[in-house]
Amino acid sequence: MAATLITGADLIARKDVRTIADLISDSGSPVAESAVANHPKVIEALEDAEGEVVATLAAFGRYTVESLDLLTGSARKFLVRIIAELAMVNLIGRRPDLSLEDLERHNKIHEFWLETLQSGQAILANAGDDLSASRASIDGATLGETARLNMVRDRSRYFPSRVYPDGRNY
C-alpha cells in the first residue's frame, strides 16, 4: 500500500533534498535531486512513518484512517509534518556511520511524536471543527457551594470533619 497521507514532494518541501539524497544513497554518491521524491527508499520510509502514525492513533481509538484522510488545512499540514519527521528518522537510521548519540537523539524525536499522539497532547482537528462534544464538562456544585449546603455530615458530630483539597476551609 502506498502512503496516502504524504508524498515524496511533501517530504522535500519540509526537509533538505540534498540531505535526503545523501541518506538514500548506498553507493556513496548522492541520488539526483530530481529522483528523490519518487525514490523507492523515500517511499518506503514514508510508508513506514505513516503506518506508525496511523497505527498509534488507531490503537488508542483517537482517529480512523478515514478521518485522517478528511483533514484539511493546518491540521493536515501538521499531520504531514509529523510523518515527515518520522520518515527522516527512519532514513537517518539507515546510516551505519552515525554515532550512538545521534541515533539516540533521533530515537527521542521519534518517541516524542508517537507519545504526543498517543497521549492526545496533539489533537488533529480542522480549525472550524467544533470539538466541544469531546470535552468533558462537569455540571455540579463547587467545593464552596457544597460546604454551604448545610449537610447532615457537616451539622453532626458523628462524622469527621470534611477535608478539602489544599487545606482549604470553606
Secondary structure, DSSP 8 states (H G I E B T S, - for coil): ---SS--HHHHHHHS-HHHHHHHH-SSSS---GGGSTT-HHHHHHHHHHHHHHHHHHHHTTS--HHHHHT--HHHHHHHHHHHHHHHHHHHHTT-TTS-HHHHHHHHHHHHHHHHHHHHTSS----TT---GGGS----S--HHHHHTT--HHHH-SSS-----GGG---
